[in-house]
Amino acid sequence: MRVMTQRRLGGPEVLEMVEARLPEPQEGEVLVRVHAVGVNPVDRLARTGESPLLGDPPFTVGRDLSGVVETCGGDVTGLRPGDEVFGMIRGGAYAEYVTVRVEHLAPKPATVDHVHAAAVPTAALTAWQALIDTGAVGPGRRVLVHAAAGGVGHIAVQIAKAEGAYVIGTARADKHRFLRDLGVDEPLDYTTTDFALTVRDIDVALDLIGGAYGPRTLATLRPGGLLASAVLSDPGVIAEDGEARGVRCARVAVQPSGATLRKVAALMAAGRIRPHVSAVLPLAEAGKAHEMSGTGRTQGKIVLTVTDHEG
Ligand SMILES: NC(=O)c1ccc[n+]([C@@H]2O[C@H](COP(=O)([O-])OP(=O)(O)OC[C@H]3O[C@@H](n4cnc5c(N)ncnc54)[C@H](OP(=O)(O)O)[C@@H]3O)[C@@H](O)[C@H]2O)c1
């Protein structure tokens, strides 16, 4: 099989397509024939070594995949060869085949193609674990999503809306129509409006930017509100800052979960979560995809196709 690997840390040029042996699924794993892979900022950060997630090379990056179960290892129930699945793994998805623990996968909704399914797992799991599992977002809650037009943000908005929340989302003005289409009640142009001075009474804020955003977002929260930060490398706010203001602060490190992806899949099948894919490239052009992602301007997601026949 072909796999996009790297033998050293560095720029996009370190990515190289090589032939590798087909991996064998172990107990509790399935072998998935990958059709499409979602690109995440962490792929780039692992490639350069800015994120220690995968350790030292050689390794293969890639978290989000959609594909078809090829074979099953021992003790696998609930999935069979031929099943279409999507899910998040820790790394290694930039490949034609990958072995995945069965509990990290969910059936792909039949109405969603592999390209769009591959755009979802990390974004939806991060958003769900922050907004629902940690923030208990429900009807009438006021939610602030920073970087609402990006990979995580645009799914977070749709999850919050599906739960009945009122959503304020930050993005440049040229993306406000996109935000409205996603269901954002109040798009906010962060280049002209200071959210820290204008937004108030937020129940749950999701920080996908880091730096000064975390501390500045504390002022937007109502007493007892939650700041959930997904930017792990960032010193950000410490719990004591929040306590002093009577609010909670949580860091969200996304975890794989087929169980949560089943709930997400139900919302996708119902048309409540519609992943937006702004660019599709072949796996061979992963380096170019990383450069595009590195601009920090992505609307929705960038996806790599792994098989020739994917549409
Ligand atoms: N902790 C975890 O487990 C976890 C999981 C997933 C992601 N993350 C992290 O979360 C962050 C976001 O990930 P992502 O995949 O959503 O990234 P992304 O898709 O690359 O985000 C791009 C978006 O960010 C927006 N943006 C950039 N600067 C902004 C600003 N100052 N204010 C508001 N929006 C801004 C851009 O909109 P404009 O063009 O309008 O500026 C663009 O739409 C990354 O740092 C990623 O590493 C962490």
The ligand as a Gaussian input file, in Angstrom:
#p B3LYP/6-31G(d) Opt

LIG

0 1
 N       -7.231000      20.637000      21.844000
 C       -7.564000      19.850000      20.865000
 O       -7.712000      18.649000      21.066000
 C       -7.776000      20.459000      19.517000
 C       -8.562000      19.786000      18.562000
 C       -8.788000      20.393000      17.338000
 C       -8.209000      21.647000      17.055000
 N       -7.438000      22.233000      18.008000
 C       -6.838000      23.557000      17.766000
 O       -7.896000      24.482000      17.572000
 C       -7.483000      25.496000      16.680000
 C       -8.490000      25.649000      15.542000
 O       -8.476000      24.470000      14.754000
 P       -9.230000      24.475000      13.348000
 O       -9.055000      23.129000      12.760000
 O      -10.596000      25.009000      13.522000
 O       -8.326000      25.547000      12.555000
 P       -8.568000      26.196000      11.126000
 O       -9.636000      25.479000      10.397000
 O       -7.236000      26.320000      10.486000
 O       -9.091000      27.677000      11.490000
 C       -9.150000      28.602000      10.460000
 C      -10.130000      29.712000      10.824000
 O       -9.609000      30.507000      11.881000
 C      -10.193000      31.793000      11.723000
 N       -9.418000      32.785000      12.460000
 C       -8.086000      33.003000      12.376000
 N       -7.739000      33.988000      13.234000
 C       -8.892000      34.381000      13.858000
 C       -9.189000      35.348000      14.865000
 N       -8.233000      36.101000      15.388000
 N      -10.464000      35.440000      15.297000
 C      -11.444000      34.657000      14.773000
 N      -11.227000      33.737000      13.812000
 C       -9.961000      33.608000      13.359000
 C      -10.183000      32.037000      10.229000
 O      -11.238000      32.890000       9.894000
 P      -10.906000      34.352000       9.286000
 O      -10.241000      34.099000       7.952000
 O      -12.220000      34.996000       9.234000
 O       -9.926000      34.975000      10.246000
 C      -10.404000      30.629000       9.643000
 O      -11.725000      30.421000       9.183000
 C       -6.065000      25.114000      16.226000
 O       -5.139000      25.772000      17.050000
 C       -6.010000      23.623000      16.486000
 O       -4.696000      23.148000      16.673000
 C       -7.213000      21.665000      19.218000

